[in-house]
Amino acid sequence: MEKQKKPLGKRILKWSLVTLLVFIIGLFSVPFLFKDKIVQMIANTVNNNVNATITFKKTDLSLFRNFPLANLSVNDIVIANKAPFLGDTLYTAKELNFSMKITELFKKTDEVIKLKSISTKNGIVNIIFDEAGNGNYDIAIKNEETANLNSNNDSFSFDIQEYELENMAFNYIDRSSNLKLHLSDINHSGKGNFAKDILDLDTTSEAILSLDFDNVNYIHDVAISLNAVLGIDLKNSKYTFKENTGYLNQLPLHFDGFIQLVDENQLYDINFKTPTSDFKNLLALLPKQYSGNLKSIKTDGNFDLNGTVKGTLSENTIPAFDISFASKNAMFKYDDLPKAVNHINIDAKIVNKTGKTKDTYLNINQLAFKIDEDSFNSDGNIVNLTSNPKVNLSAKGKPYL
């Protein structure tokens, strides 16, 4: 009996090692067997659907990177626009990744592969509108032939459950209004079952924001972040804020409401406010190089920021909004300065009631503060903020002698 068990144990060990070896060889060899087919399917999808020039240096198919999912990496990819945006780049990245079940690799070239996740890193997305209102993102082929194509002409379908952007940048440029919005250092991820028409998308986002309008810089390198659960209704293109925590620099903001895509326009119904009323929230609006280390600043009093944005964003209108700022008898003092700024009172709001940009105005009912015995008071308004502003302000100061 002793002699029979030993050969049996050896045989079990032998076949286990052989099976493991075959499995490992398979994991390494499968990508080489299917890589060319996947690349050809990408080319078919691009040629059938996109009016742009797409180039990339190499592709890599791996069964180890996101095991048990297969991972396809496309390196140094560029999507370059054609006329009327010839010379502009819509998207470029060092890496674009797709993950799918390994069984999807065994499908024929005329079958649809279901993607499970998408990620991209170290790249830039440029959304550009020209003077006529055309957008460079509109690269889908439009003609009668493609309008009648069925889903079999697409090589990929999106059964996405998660996606990720790592170290990306985003530029929004409107050449008709000379508006430039820039987001850098974007790190964003989302998880949700996009196979459903109605889903909750759990997202985390952080970026650095800059904004220029008509060659004037209004926001420069302000850190923003948002952790939010978004309710998504894909059939009605409606996106609802649920649980969320956002920050503008170190200013906390809470959102509720929704954004909905309606035809070519966007419908907004959003409310936001500061969840806490510490005056330090106001200082957090300033860029860090001006506000300093907020932990070393002593503050007292309140600061409340409340706003509503409601209406349609279209070629001719913006959503109406009403944003108010208020503080009452607040103060702040830097540790390394001898005097504090006391008796700070702010009552101001920026408003647009009509949806026409020219009707945006700023009301300052009160802006007052005191340093030692020196006092300052101001009130008034500024109308036509976006074109030929008209200023009506009064200010009074009383220096200590």
Disulfide bonds with the S-S distance in Angstrom:
none
